Amino acid sequence: MLVYLPHDPHIGISQKIEDESGARPARALKELLPPTRKAASSCARGRERLGGRAARDIDYLRHLWRVIQERARGAAPPQLLYQDLSLAQRVLRDMVSAGTARVIVDSRENFQKLAAFADSYMPRVRGRLEHYTGERPLFDLYNVETRSKERCRGASSSSRAAI
């Protein structure tokens, strides 16, 4: 789990990490933070070692912190500055990757929320969002329930669920 503490200059490695394979990613995280000009070359090395996922998470958290700070500057109390992401937004953030061809959303309201979220935080994903307006439910259209049951029963690894 990654916790972003924008005002804390200290970054530690968990003492629960017992082997070197667990310590390597933690050290790479240390190189990614804090976001200062001085740490630019260190940051590039850390990104290289960690791979895309953790670096994207850090970029997301930094961007989110900037948005919260901007909202706070222009807000008159009491004002909501942050609200947890919806399930659909968390799925978009956590599950969609470069290998995802498209994300089909059947709710107009969810599509609009996801489009706004993608515009702000994941602009590369925005073009892959599609609003489905057909009559047939998406789970029926893509046989999601049947495929899920097959996977639970240990069906072949070649079957794919479109969720």
C-alpha positions as CSV (number, residue, x, y, z in Angstrom):
1,M,0.0,0.0,0.0
2,L,1.3,3.4,-0.9
3,V,0.6,6.3,1.4
4,Y,1.5,9.8,0.2
5,L,2.5,12.2,2.9
6,P,3.3,15.5,1.0
7,H,4.6,17.4,4.0
8,D,6.8,14.6,5.4
9,P,10.4,14.6,4.1
10,H,11.2,11.2,5.7
11,I,10.6,8.0,3.8
12,G,11.2,4.7,5.5
13,I,11.4,1.1,4.5
14,S,9.1,-1.2,6.4
15,Q,10.9,-3.4,8.9
16,K,8.6,-6.2,8.0
17,I,10.3,-6.6,4.6
18,E,12.6,-9.5,5.4
19,D,14.1,-10.4,2.0
20,E,16.0,-8.4,-0.6
21,S,13.3,-8.9,-3.2
22,G,10.9,-6.9,-1.1
23,A,13.4,-4.3,-0.1
24,R,14.3,-3.4,-3.7
25,P,10.9,-1.9,-4.6
26,A,10.9,0.0,-1.3
27,R,14.3,1.5,-2.1
28,A,13.0,2.4,-5.5
29,L,10.1,4.2,-3.9
30,K,12.5,6.2,-1.8
31,E,14.1,7.4,-5.0
32,L,10.8,8.5,-6.4
33,L,10.0,10.7,-3.4
34,P,10.1,13.5,-2.4
35,P,9.2,15.5,-5.5
36,T,12.0,18.0,-5.6
37,R,14.2,19.3,-8.4
38,K,17.2,18.0,-6.6
39,A,15.7,14.4,-6.7
40,A,15.1,14.5,-10.5
41,S,17.8,12.0,-11.5
42,S,17.1,9.8,-8.5
43,C,13.4,9.9,-9.4
44,A,14.2,8.6,-12.9
45,R,16.2,5.7,-11.5
46,G,13.4,4.9,-9.1
47,R,10.8,4.9,-11.9
48,E,13.0,2.5,-14.0
49,R,13.3,0.1,-11.1
50,L,9.7,0.1,-10.0
51,G,8.0,-0.2,-13.4
52,G,4.9,1.6,-14.5
53,R,2.3,0.7,-11.8
54,A,3.9,2.3,-8.7
55,A,5.1,5.3,-10.7
56,R,1.6,5.8,-12.0
57,D,0.3,5.6,-8.5
58,I,2.7,8.2,-7.3
59,D,1.9,10.5,-10.2
60,Y,-1.8,10.1,-9.4
61,L,-1.3,11.0,-5.8
62,R,0.8,14.0,-6.6
63,H,-1.8,15.3,-9.0
64,L,-4.6,14.6,-6.5
65,W,-2.7,16.6,-3.9
66,R,-2.3,19.5,-6.2
67,V,-6.0,19.5,-7.0
68,I,-6.8,19.4,-3.3
69,Q,-4.5,22.3,-2.6
70,E,-6.0,24.4,-5.5
71,R,-9.5,23.7,-4.2
72,A,-8.5,24.7,-0.7
73,R,-7.0,28.0,-1.9
74,G,-10.3,29.1,-3.4
75,A,-12.7,27.6,-0.9
76,A,-14.7,29.3,1.8
77,P,-15.2,27.0,4.8
78,P,-17.0,24.7,5.1
79,Q,-16.1,23.2,1.8
80,L,-15.6,19.6,0.6
81,L,-12.1,19.3,-0.8
82,Y,-11.9,15.6,-1.4
83,Q,-14.3,12.7,-1.7
84,D,-13.3,9.0,-2.0
85,L,-13.6,7.6,-5.5
86,S,-16.6,5.6,-6.5
87,L,-16.2,1.9,-7.2
88,A,-16.2,2.6,-11.0
89,Q,-13.5,5.2,-10.6
90,R,-11.3,2.9,-8.5
91,V,-11.7,0.1,-11.1
92,L,-10.7,2.6,-13.9
93,R,-7.7,3.8,-11.9
94,D,-6.6,0.3,-10.7
95,M,-7.5,-2.1,-13.5
96,V,-7.2,-0.2,-16.8
97,S,-3.7,-0.4,-18.3
98,A,-2.0,0.0,-21.7
99,G,-3.3,-3.4,-22.6
100,T,-7.0,-2.4,-22.1
101,A,-8.6,-1.8,-25.5
102,R,-11.8,-0.2,-24.3
103,V,-14.0,0.3,-21.3
104,I,-17.7,0.0,-21.9
105,V,-20.0,1.7,-19.5
106,D,-23.8,1.3,-19.7
107,S,-24.8,4.0,-17.2
108,R,-24.9,7.5,-18.6
109,E,-24.2,9.0,-15.1
110,N,-21.2,6.6,-14.5
111,F,-19.9,7.3,-18.0
112,Q,-20.0,11.1,-17.4
113,K,-18.2,10.7,-14.0
114,L,-15.6,8.4,-15.5
115,A,-15.0,10.7,-18.4
116,A,-14.5,13.6,-16.1
117,F,-12.2,11.5,-13.9
118,A,-10.2,10.3,-16.9
119,D,-9.9,13.9,-18.3
120,S,-8.3,15.0,-15.0
121,Y,-6.3,12.1,-13.9
122,M,-5.9,9.6,-16.8
123,P,-6.1,11.5,-20.1
124,R,-4.6,8.5,-22.1
125,V,-7.6,6.4,-21.0
126,R,-10.3,8.9,-22.0
127,G,-10.4,7.8,-25.6
128,R,-11.0,4.2,-24.6
129,L,-14.2,5.0,-22.6
130,E,-17.4,4.1,-24.5
131,H,-21.0,4.7,-23.5
132,Y,-23.2,1.7,-24.3
133,T,-26.8,2.6,-25.1
134,G,-28.0,-0.8,-26.3
135,E,-31.1,-2.6,-25.0
136,R,-29.3,-5.8,-24.0
137,P,-27.5,-5.7,-20.6
138,L,-23.7,-5.8,-21.0
139,F,-23.3,-8.9,-18.7
140,D,-25.7,-10.8,-21.1
141,L,-24.1,-9.4,-24.2
142,Y,-20.6,-10.6,-23.2
143,N,-21.7,-13.7,-21.2
144,V,-19.9,-12.4,-18.1
145,E,-21.9,-14.6,-15.7
146,T,-21.3,-17.8,-17.6
147,R,-17.6,-17.0,-18.1
148,S,-17.2,-16.2,-14.4
149,K,-18.8,-19.5,-13.4
150,E,-16.5,-21.4,-15.8
151,R,-13.4,-19.7,-14.3
152,C,-14.6,-20.6,-10.8
153,R,-14.9,-24.2,-11.8
154,G,-11.4,-24.2,-13.2
155,A,-12.2,-23.8,-16.8
156,S,-9.2,-23.5,-19.2
157,S,-7.0,-20.4,-18.9
158,S,-7.9,-19.5,-22.5
159,S,-11.4,-18.4,-21.5
160,R,-11.7,-14.6,-21.0
161,A,-14.2,-12.6,-19.1
162,A,-15.0,-9.2,-20.3
163,I,-15.7,-7.3,-17.1
